[in-house]
Every structure is written in C-alpha cells, then in structure tokens.
Amino acid sequence: MEFGCFVQILDVSVDGLLHIDSLRDDQYMMEDDGLAWIGRRAGRRLRAGTQIRVIVTAVNPIEGLIDLELAEDV
C-alpha cells in the first residue's frame, strides 16, 4: 500500500499496520511494481515474506486496528 504495509504478527495471529511515516531508519520508496519498499540509503527491502521485528504503538479494539513501528535491531 502507498501508506504502509500490513504485518502479520505470528505469535498472536493478528495483523497490524506499519505506516510509512513510522519507518524512521531510512527513507523508503515503493518499487515501481508496488510489491516492496526499498530504503534509499541502506537498500533494505521490505516485501511480502520479509521477517521483521515490530513494536505495537497503538491499539484500537473498537475498530480492530493495530499500529506498529520497526523495532531497533539489537
């Protein structure tokens, strides 16, 4: 999606939104085919099947929405 990507949290079997504005480790641009986000500086590629660590930043149980951010690598 142009505004971000949906992430499946495997441990609890729910989906959340990783909004493009929350990707602060690089400036991400969507590939021409719309299948991945690419970081301009580091070249990190986020696409279907990529495993990432996320942090839940907001939950709206009434609307069933979960907002996520990338977790910093340790």
N, CA, C and O atoms as CSV, one atom per row, in Angstrom:
chain,resi,resn,atom,element,x,y,z
A,1,MET,N,N,0.833,-1.181,0.000
A,1,MET,CA,C,0.000,0.000,0.000
A,1,MET,C,C,0.881,1.248,0.000
A,1,MET,O,O,2.006,1.222,0.499
A,2,GLU,N,N,0.371,2.316,-0.551
A,2,GLU,CA,C,1.150,3.552,-0.602
A,2,GLU,C,C,1.398,4.150,0.781
A,2,GLU,O,O,2.385,4.860,0.975
A,3,PHE,N,N,0.528,3.878,1.736
A,3,PHE,CA,C,0.644,4.473,3.066
A,3,PHE,C,C,1.419,3.594,4.040
A,3,PHE,O,O,1.703,4.023,5.158
A,4,GLY,N,N,1.764,2.375,3.638
A,4,GLY,CA,C,2.496,1.469,4.512
A,4,GLY,C,C,2.251,0.035,4.116
A,4,GLY,O,O,1.866,-0.255,2.984
A,5,CYS,N,N,2.480,-0.867,5.064
A,5,CYS,CA,C,2.243,-2.278,4.766
A,5,CYS,C,C,1.629,-2.961,5.984
A,5,CYS,O,O,1.842,-2.554,7.126
A,6,PHE,N,N,0.879,-3.986,5.711
A,6,PHE,CA,C,0.286,-4.771,6.773
A,6,PHE,C,C,1.256,-5.875,7.155
A,6,PHE,O,O,1.865,-6.517,6.299
A,7,VAL,N,N,1.386,-6.084,8.466
A,7,VAL,CA,C,2.333,-7.042,9.012
A,7,VAL,C,C,1.554,-8.063,9.827
A,7,VAL,O,O,0.710,-7.704,10.649
A,8,GLN,N,N,1.840,-9.324,9.596
A,8,GLN,CA,C,1.219,-10.384,10.374
A,8,GLN,C,C,2.122,-10.698,11.563
A,8,GLN,O,O,3.290,-11.046,11.395
A,9,ILE,N,N,1.566,-10.570,12.766
A,9,ILE,CA,C,2.305,-10.882,13.988
A,9,ILE,C,C,2.048,-12.358,14.281
A,9,ILE,O,O,0.965,-12.731,14.732
A,10,LEU,N,N,3.037,-13.178,14.024
A,10,LEU,CA,C,2.864,-14.625,14.060
A,10,LEU,C,C,2.546,-15.172,15.445
A,10,LEU,O,O,1.756,-16.107,15.572
A,11,ASP,N,N,3.155,-14.596,16.493
A,11,ASP,CA,C,2.963,-15.128,17.847
A,11,ASP,C,C,1.513,-15.068,18.308
A,11,ASP,O,O,1.076,-15.911,19.092
A,12,VAL,N,N,0.761,-14.073,17.828
A,12,VAL,CA,C,-0.620,-13.904,18.297
A,12,VAL,C,C,-1.636,-13.957,17.154
A,12,VAL,O,O,-2.830,-13.753,17.377
A,13,SER,N,N,-1.174,-14.226,15.947
A,13,SER,CA,C,-2.038,-14.371,14.768
A,13,SER,C,C,-2.960,-13.175,14.526
A,13,SER,O,O,-4.164,-13.330,14.324
A,14,VAL,N,N,-2.363,-11.978,14.552
A,14,VAL,CA,C,-3.097,-10.759,14.218
A,14,VAL,C,C,-2.291,-9.954,13.209
A,14,VAL,O,O,-1.086,-10.159,13.060
A,15,ASP,N,N,-2.957,-9.043,12.522
A,15,ASP,CA,C,-2.306,-8.154,11.564
A,15,ASP,C,C,-2.286,-6.740,12.111
A,15,ASP,O,O,-3.203,-6.324,12.818
A,16,GLY,N,N,-1.235,-6.005,11.780
A,16,GLY,CA,C,-1.123,-4.611,12.161
A,16,GLY,C,C,-0.591,-3.809,11.002
A,16,GLY,O,O,-0.112,-4.369,10.016
A,17,LEU,N,N,-0.675,-2.487,11.117
A,17,LEU,CA,C,-0.216,-1.591,10.063
A,17,LEU,C,C,1.119,-0.971,10.439
A,17,LEU,O,O,1.259,-0.340,11.487
A,18,LEU,N,N,2.088,-1.161,9.572
A,18,LEU,CA,C,3.383,-0.493,9.679
A,18,LEU,C,C,3.315,0.677,8.711
A,18,LEU,O,O,3.541,0.518,7.511
A,19,HIS,N,N,2.999,1.862,9.245
A,19,HIS,CA,C,2.785,3.054,8.422
A,19,HIS,C,C,4.115,3.562,7.894
A,19,HIS,O,O,5.124,3.517,8.599
A,20,ILE,N,N,4.124,4.044,6.663
A,20,ILE,CA,C,5.352,4.538,6.031
A,20,ILE,C,C,6.010,5.635,6.872
A,20,ILE,O,O,7.237,5.733,6.890
A,21,ASP,N,N,5.228,6.457,7.564
A,21,ASP,CA,C,5.786,7.520,8.400
A,21,ASP,C,C,6.532,6.981,9.620
A,21,ASP,O,O,7.329,7.701,10.220
A,22,SER,N,N,6.284,5.724,9.993
A,22,SER,CA,C,6.970,5.155,11.151
A,22,SER,C,C,8.284,4.478,10.771
A,22,SER,O,O,9.001,4.004,11.652
A,23,LEU,N,N,8.615,4.423,9.488
A,23,LEU,CA,C,9.882,3.833,9.036
A,23,LEU,C,C,10.965,4.911,9.102
A,23,LEU,O,O,11.245,5.589,8.113
A,24,ARG,N,N,11.565,5.055,10.278
A,24,ARG,CA,C,12.481,6.165,10.529
A,24,ARG,C,C,13.952,5.815,10.314
A,24,ARG,O,O,14.809,6.695,10.394
A,25,ASP,N,N,14.260,4.536,10.040
A,25,ASP,CA,C,15.662,4.156,9.892
A,25,ASP,C,C,16.229,4.501,8.516
A,25,ASP,O,O,17.438,4.411,8.302
A,26,ASP,N,N,15.350,4.901,7.577
A,26,ASP,CA,C,15.769,5.213,6.214
A,26,ASP,C,C,14.605,5.931,5.533
A,26,ASP,O,O,13.522,6.059,6.104
A,27,GLN,N,N,14.838,6.391,4.322
A,27,GLN,CA,C,13.753,6.959,3.522
A,27,GLN,C,C,13.332,5.885,2.528
A,27,GLN,O,O,14.103,5.510,1.644
A,28,TYR,N,N,12.114,5.395,2.677
A,28,TYR,CA,C,11.644,4.276,1.862
A,28,TYR,C,C,10.804,4.764,0.693
A,28,TYR,O,O,9.997,5.686,0.813
A,29,MET,N,N,11.022,4.112,-0.440
A,29,MET,CA,C,10.257,4.388,-1.648
A,29,MET,C,C,9.664,3.067,-2.127
A,29,MET,O,O,10.300,2.018,-2.027
A,30,MET,N,N,8.441,3.126,-2.646
A,30,MET,CA,C,7.816,1.916,-3.157
A,30,MET,C,C,8.407,1.580,-4.517
A,30,MET,O,O,8.615,2.460,-5.352
A,31,GLU,N,N,8.679,0.277,-4.733
A,31,GLU,CA,C,9.146,-0.163,-6.040
A,31,GLU,C,C,8.071,0.113,-7.085
A,31,GLU,O,O,6.888,0.216,-6.762
A,32,ASP,N,N,8.491,0.231,-8.326
A,32,ASP,CA,C,7.559,0.533,-9.414
A,32,ASP,C,C,6.419,-0.476,-9.506
A,32,ASP,O,O,5.291,-0.108,-9.831
A,33,ASP,N,N,6.706,-1.747,-9.222
A,33,ASP,CA,C,5.657,-2.766,-9.311
A,33,ASP,C,C,4.754,-2.798,-8.075
A,33,ASP,O,O,3.772,-3.539,-8.041
A,34,GLY,N,N,5.090,-1.985,-7.053
A,34,GLY,CA,C,4.266,-1.893,-5.855
A,34,GLY,C,C,4.374,-3.077,-4.918
A,34,GLY,O,O,3.544,-3.224,-4.021
A,35,LEU,N,N,5.377,-3.929,-5.101
A,35,LEU,CA,C,5.478,-5.144,-4.294
A,35,LEU,C,C,6.458,-5.043,-3.129
A,35,LEU,O,O,6.558,-5.973,-2.329
A,36,ALA,N,N,7.178,-3.939,-3.021
A,36,ALA,CA,C,8.151,-3.818,-1.937
A,36,ALA,C,C,8.473,-2.351,-1.674
A,36,ALA,O,O,8.293,-1.491,-2.536
A,37,TRP,N,N,8.955,-2.089,-0.456
A,37,TRP,CA,C,9.507,-0.787,-0.080
A,37,TRP,C,C,11.019,-0.944,-0.030
A,37,TRP,O,O,11.516,-1.929,0.516
A,38,ILE,N,N,11.764,0.012,-0.592
A,38,ILE,CA,C,13.227,-0.025,-0.613
A,38,ILE,C,C,13.770,1.207,0.109
A,38,ILE,O,O,13.358,2.333,-0.171
A,39,GLY,N,N,14.710,0.981,1.053
A,39,GLY,CA,C,15.370,2.090,1.737
A,39,GLY,C,C,16.413,2.712,0.824
A,39,GLY,O,O,17.243,2.005,0.252
A,40,ARG,N,N,16.374,4.029,0.685
A,40,ARG,CA,C,17.296,4.713,-0.241
A,40,ARG,C,C,18.754,4.596,0.175
A,40,ARG,O,O,19.611,4.366,-0.678
A,41,ARG,N,N,19.062,4.747,1.461
A,41,ARG,CA,C,20.456,4.729,1.905
A,41,ARG,C,C,20.985,3.311,2.073
A,41,ARG,O,O,22.025,2.964,1.512
A,42,ALA,N,N,20.284,2.500,2.834
A,42,ALA,CA,C,20.796,1.164,3.166
A,42,ALA,C,C,20.362,0.087,2.176
A,42,ALA,O,O,20.951,-0.993,2.132
A,43,GLY,N,N,19.339,0.380,1.387
A,43,GLY,CA,C,18.868,-0.608,0.426
A,43,GLY,C,C,18.031,-1.719,1.028
A,43,GLY,O,O,17.766,-2.726,0.372
A,44,ARG,N,N,17.609,-1.538,2.290
A,44,ARG,CA,C,16.768,-2.550,2.935
A,44,ARG,C,C,15.480,-2.712,2.147
A,44,ARG,O,O,14.862,-1.726,1.745
A,45,ARG,N,N,15.077,-3.951,1.927
A,45,ARG,CA,C,13.902,-4.247,1.109
A,45,ARG,C,C,12.835,-4.901,1.975
A,45,ARG,O,O,13.053,-5.976,2.532
A,46,LEU,N,N,11.697,-4.258,2.084
A,46,LEU,CA,C,10.568,-4.801,2.843
A,46,LEU,C,C,9.513,-5.257,1.848
A,46,LEU,O,O,8.946,-4.442,1.121
A,47,ARG,N,N,9.248,-6.560,1.817
A,47,ARG,CA,C,8.271,-7.121,0.887
A,47,ARG,C,C,7.576,-8.285,1.567
A,47,ARG,O,O,7.956,-8.682,2.669
A,48,ALA,N,N,6.572,-8.829,0.923
A,48,ALA,CA,C,5.851,-9.980,1.472
A,48,ALA,C,C,6.836,-11.095,1.792
A,48,ALA,O,O,7.683,-11.449,0.971
A,49,GLY,N,N,6.712,-11.641,2.989
A,49,GLY,CA,C,7.586,-12.722,3.415
A,49,GLY,C,C,8.806,-12.287,4.199
A,49,GLY,O,O,9.471,-13.125,4.808
A,50,THR,N,N,9.124,-10.985,4.204
A,50,THR,CA,C,10.266,-10.493,4.961
A,50,THR,C,C,9.940,-10.556,6.451
A,50,THR,O,O,8.904,-10.053,6.886
A,51,GLN,N,N,10.822,-11.171,7.227
A,51,GLN,CA,C,10.611,-11.227,8.670
A,51,GLN,C,C,11.271,-10.025,9.310
A,51,GLN,O,O,12.450,-9.751,9.088
A,52,ILE,N,N,10.492,-9.310,10.111
A,52,ILE,CA,C,10.977,-8.123,10.813
A,52,ILE,C,C,10.502,-8.178,12.256
A,52,ILE,O,O,9.583,-8.925,12.591
A,53,ARG,N,N,11.132,-7.385,13.101
A,53,ARG,CA,C,10.683,-7.229,14.490
A,53,ARG,C,C,9.958,-5.903,14.571
A,53,ARG,O,O,10.433,-4.894,14.049
A,54,VAL,N,N,8.801,-5.903,15.229
A,54,VAL,CA,C,7.995,-4.698,15.358
A,54,VAL,C,C,7.613,-4.453,16.805
A,54,VAL,O,O,7.684,-5.344,17.651
A,55,ILE,N,N,7.207,-3.219,17.065
A,55,ILE,CA,C,6.690,-2.800,18.364
A,55,ILE,C,C,5.266,-2.308,18.145
A,55,ILE,O,O,5.009,-1.537,17.221
A,56,VAL,N,N,4.349,-2.747,18.984
A,56,VAL,CA,C,2.972,-2.257,18.925
A,56,VAL,C,C,2.949,-0.878,19.562
A,56,VAL,O,O,3.338,-0.720,20.719
A,57,THR,N,N,2.492,0.130,18.808
A,57,THR,CA,C,2.471,1.507,19.316
A,57,THR,C,C,1.069,1.997,19.660
A,57,THR,O,O,0.917,2.935,20.443
A,58,ALA,N,N,0.046,1.375,19.086
A,58,ALA,CA,C,-1.327,1.786,19.386
A,58,ALA,C,C,-2.276,0.646,19.033
A,58,ALA,O,O,-2.050,-0.107,18.085
A,59,VAL,N,N,-3.341,0.540,19.818
A,59,VAL,CA,C,-4.367,-0.472,19.573
A,59,VAL,C,C,-5.726,0.192,19.709
A,59,VAL,O,O,-5.985,0.910,20.675
A,60,ASN,N,N,-6.599,-0.056,18.727
A,60,ASN,CA,C,-7.966,0.428,18.778
A,60,ASN,C,C,-8.876,-0.801,18.671
A,60,ASN,O,O,-9.209,-1.234,17.568
A,61,PRO,N,N,-9.281,-1.367,19.833
A,61,PRO,CA,C,-10.070,-2.601,19.800
A,61,PRO,C,C,-11.465,-2.412,19.200
A,61,PRO,O,O,-12.046,-3.367,18.684
A,62,ILE,N,N,-11.998,-1.216,19.260
A,62,ILE,CA,C,-13.325,-0.980,18.696
A,62,ILE,C,C,-13.291,-1.121,17.180
A,62,ILE,O,O,-14.179,-1.736,16.592
A,63,GLU,N,N,-12.260,-0.548,16.542
A,63,GLU,CA,C,-12.132,-0.633,15.091
A,63,GLU,C,C,-11.261,-1.817,14.656
A,63,GLU,O,O,-11.160,-2.104,13.463
A,64,GLY,N,N,-10.639,-2.497,15.608
A,64,GLY,CA,C,-9.788,-3.633,15.287
A,64,GLY,C,C,-8.497,-3.244,14.601
A,64,GLY,O,O,-8.024,-3.960,13.719
A,65,LEU,N,N,-7.910,-2.102,14.998
A,65,LEU,CA,C,-6.697,-1.595,14.371
A,65,LEU,C,C,-5.506,-1.690,15.311
A,65,LEU,O,O,-5.623,-1.433,16.509
A,66,ILE,N,N,-4.352,-2.065,14.750
A,66,ILE,CA,C,-3.098,-2.122,15.496
A,66,ILE,C,C,-2.052,-1.363,14.688
A,66,ILE,O,O,-1.836,-1.654,13.511
A,67,ASP,N,N,-1.395,-0.373,15.334
A,67,ASP,CA,C,-0.313,0.377,14.690
A,67,ASP,C,C,1.018,-0.173,15.161
A,67,ASP,O,O,1.176,-0.539,16.326
A,68,LEU,N,N,1.984,-0.229,14.237
A,68,LEU,CA,C,3.291,-0.813,14.515
A,68,LEU,C,C,4.417,0.126,14.109
A,68,LEU,O,O,4.236,1.028,13.292
A,69,GLU,N,N,5.597,-0.109,14.707
A,69,GLU,CA,C,6.837,0.524,14.282
A,69,GLU,C,C,7.897,-0.560,14.188
A,69,GLU,O,O,7.791,-1.591,14.851
A,70,LEU,N,N,8.910,-0.339,13.377
A,70,LEU,CA,C,10.040,-1.264,13.332
A,70,LEU,C,C,10.784,-1.220,14.658
A,70,LEU,O,O,11.013,-0.140,15.203
A,71,ALA,N,N,11.162,-2.367,15.178
A,71,ALA,CA,C,11.970,-2.425,16.384
A,71,ALA,C,C,13.427,-2.190,15.990
A,71,ALA,O,O,13.860,-2.604,14.914
A,72,GLU,N,N,14.169,-1.532,16.855
A,72,GLU,CA,C,15.588,-1.348,16.581
A,72,GLU,C,C,16.301,-2.667,16.748
A,72,GLU,O,O,16.034,-3.413,17.690
A,73,ASP,N,N,17.209,-2.956,15.833
A,73,ASP,CA,C,17.979,-4.195,15.928
A,73,ASP,C,C,18.956,-4.087,17.080
A,73,ASP,O,O,19.600,-3.056,17.276
A,74,VAL,N,N,19.056,-5.170,17.840
A,74,VAL,CA,C,19.982,-5.185,18.980
A,74,VAL,C,C,21.096,-6.163,18.742
A,74,VAL,O,O,21.975,-6.316,19.591
